[in-house]
């Protein structure tokens, strides 16, 4: 592994997590850091295997996860940006509870996207370290979502609690 790249990337992720979340009292950014970091390390470990044995079961499954990560990420971001009326054009600081578009079906499409992305990258070369990092990503995303939900209940009150009862966290109609 290229340690200067690892250290540089990790520092960027730390700064991003601090600037966009933790600095503003949004502590889900700490848990989300571990998701970003695990995905980053998975990329560093697996980039050599990206196109190796392209028609194997794991490669095909990997591409399904990777392509599936695109829609919830883009739809979630655009919906928050347009409907959430964010302060200073910053989607982490929405002023309106968004319950339309993809948010009508799942509460955390951006985190769903990270789950799918991390799993897809892990499957490129699913060794013991990669499986561990994939598990770290899943746990970090789950904790991030739970912490953020607490923050949203404080921000939006009973409206968010009601919204939670009518939607799933990550996968429509399932979980």
C-alpha positions as CSV (number, residue, x, y, z in Angstrom):
1,X,0.0,0.0,0.0
2,X,1.2,3.5,-0.8
3,X,1.5,5.1,2.7
4,X,1.9,8.7,1.5
5,X,-1.4,8.4,-0.4
6,X,-3.0,6.7,2.6
7,X,-1.9,9.5,5.0
8,X,-2.8,12.3,2.6
9,X,-6.2,10.8,1.9
10,X,-6.9,10.2,5.5
11,X,-6.0,13.8,6.4
12,X,-8.4,15.0,3.7
13,X,-11.2,12.8,5.1
14,X,-10.5,14.1,8.7
15,X,-10.6,17.7,7.5
16,X,-13.8,17.0,5.5
17,X,-15.4,15.3,8.5
18,X,-14.5,18.2,10.8
19,X,-15.4,21.0,8.5
20,X,-18.8,19.7,7.3
21,X,-20.1,18.0,10.5
22,X,-18.2,17.9,13.7
23,X,-17.4,21.6,13.8
24,X,-21.1,22.4,13.7
25,X,-22.0,19.9,16.4
26,X,-23.2,17.2,14.0
27,X,-21.4,14.3,15.6
28,X,-22.6,11.7,13.0
29,X,-19.5,13.0,11.1
30,X,-17.3,11.0,13.5
31,X,-18.9,7.7,12.7
32,X,-19.1,8.7,9.0
33,X,-15.4,9.3,9.0
34,X,-14.9,5.5,9.6
35,X,-17.1,4.7,6.6
36,X,-15.2,7.1,4.3
37,X,-11.9,5.8,5.7
38,X,-12.8,2.2,5.2
39,X,-13.9,2.8,1.6
40,X,-10.7,4.8,0.9
41,X,-8.5,1.9,2.2
42,X,-10.6,-0.6,0.2
43,X,-9.9,1.4,-2.9
44,X,-6.2,1.4,-2.1
45,X,-6.2,-2.3,-1.5
46,X,-8.3,-3.3,-4.5
47,X,-7.6,-1.0,-7.3
48,X,-5.3,-3.6,-8.9
49,X,-8.2,-6.0,-9.1
50,X,-10.7,-3.7,-10.6
51,X,-10.8,-5.3,-14.0
52,X,-9.2,-8.6,-13.3
53,X,-11.2,-11.7,-14.2
54,X,-14.1,-9.5,-15.4
55,X,-16.7,-12.2,-15.8
56,X,-16.3,-13.9,-12.4
57,X,-19.3,-14.0,-10.1
58,X,-17.7,-11.6,-7.6
59,X,-16.7,-9.1,-10.3
60,X,-20.2,-9.1,-11.8
61,X,-21.8,-8.8,-8.3
62,X,-19.3,-6.0,-7.5
63,X,-20.3,-4.0,-10.6
64,X,-24.0,-4.5,-9.7
65,X,-23.3,-2.9,-6.3
66,X,-21.1,-0.1,-7.7
67,X,-23.7,0.9,-10.4
68,X,-26.5,0.6,-7.8
69,X,-24.7,3.1,-5.6
70,X,-25.1,5.9,-8.2
71,X,-28.8,6.5,-8.1
72,X,-29.4,6.9,-4.3
73,X,-26.3,9.1,-4.1
74,X,-27.3,11.5,-6.8
75,X,-31.1,11.4,-6.1
76,X,-30.5,12.0,-2.4
77,X,-28.0,14.8,-2.9
78,X,-30.2,16.6,-5.5
79,X,-33.4,16.2,-3.5
80,X,-31.7,17.6,-0.3
81,X,-30.2,20.4,-2.3
82,X,-33.4,21.4,-4.0
83,X,-36.1,20.6,-1.4
84,X,-34.2,20.9,1.9
85,X,-33.6,24.6,1.6
86,X,-30.1,24.3,3.0
87,X,-28.4,27.2,4.8
88,X,-25.4,28.5,2.8
89,X,-26.0,25.9,0.1
90,X,-24.8,23.2,2.4
91,X,-26.9,20.0,2.4
92,X,-25.9,19.1,5.9
93,X,-27.8,22.2,7.1
94,X,-31.2,21.7,5.6
95,X,-34.0,23.8,7.1
96,X,-36.9,21.7,5.8
97,X,-37.6,18.1,6.5
98,X,-37.5,16.4,3.1
99,X,-40.0,13.6,2.7
100,X,-40.4,13.5,-1.1
101,X,-38.5,11.9,-4.0
102,X,-36.2,9.1,-2.8
103,X,-36.7,10.3,0.8
104,X,-40.3,9.1,0.5
105,X,-39.0,5.5,0.6
106,X,-35.7,5.6,2.6
107,X,-34.4,8.1,5.2
108,X,-30.7,7.8,4.2
109,X,-30.1,7.4,0.5
110,X,-26.7,9.0,0.7
111,X,-25.6,6.4,3.3
112,X,-27.3,3.7,1.2
113,X,-25.1,4.8,-1.6
114,X,-22.0,4.5,0.6
115,X,-23.1,1.0,1.7
116,X,-23.4,-0.1,-1.9
117,X,-20.2,1.6,-2.9
118,X,-18.1,0.1,-0.1
119,X,-19.6,-3.4,-0.7
120,X,-18.9,-3.2,-4.4
121,X,-15.3,-2.1,-3.9
122,X,-14.8,-4.8,-1.2
123,X,-16.0,-7.5,-3.7
124,X,-13.3,-6.6,-6.2
125,X,-10.9,-8.7,-4.1
126,X,-12.7,-10.1,-1.1
127,X,-9.8,-11.1,1.2
128,X,-9.9,-11.1,5.0
129,X,-8.8,-7.5,5.4
130,X,-11.3,-6.4,2.8
131,X,-14.1,-8.3,4.5
132,X,-13.2,-6.7,7.8
133,X,-13.1,-3.2,6.2
134,X,-16.5,-3.9,4.5
135,X,-17.9,-4.8,7.9
136,X,-16.4,-1.6,9.4
137,X,-18.1,0.4,6.6
138,X,-21.5,-1.3,7.3
139,X,-21.2,-0.7,11.0
140,X,-20.0,2.9,10.6
141,X,-22.9,3.7,8.2
142,X,-25.4,2.2,10.6
143,X,-24.0,4.1,13.5
144,X,-23.9,7.3,11.4
145,X,-27.5,7.0,10.5
146,X,-28.6,6.3,14.1
147,X,-26.6,9.3,15.4
148,X,-28.0,11.5,12.7
149,X,-31.5,10.4,13.4
150,X,-31.1,11.6,17.0
151,X,-29.9,14.9,15.6
152,X,-32.9,15.1,13.3
153,X,-35.3,14.3,16.1
154,X,-33.9,17.2,18.0
155,X,-34.0,19.5,15.0
156,X,-37.4,18.6,13.5
157,X,-39.2,17.0,16.6
158,X,-42.2,14.8,16.3
159,X,-42.3,15.4,12.5
160,X,-39.1,13.4,12.1
161,X,-40.3,10.7,14.5
162,X,-43.4,10.3,12.4
163,X,-41.3,10.3,9.3
164,X,-39.1,7.5,10.7
165,X,-42.2,5.3,11.4
166,X,-43.2,5.5,7.7
167,X,-39.9,4.9,6.0
168,X,-37.0,2.5,6.1
169,X,-33.4,3.4,6.8
170,X,-31.6,2.2,3.7
171,X,-33.6,-0.3,1.6
172,X,-37.2,0.5,0.6
173,X,-39.8,-1.9,2.1
174,X,-37.0,-4.0,3.7
175,X,-34.7,-2.2,6.1
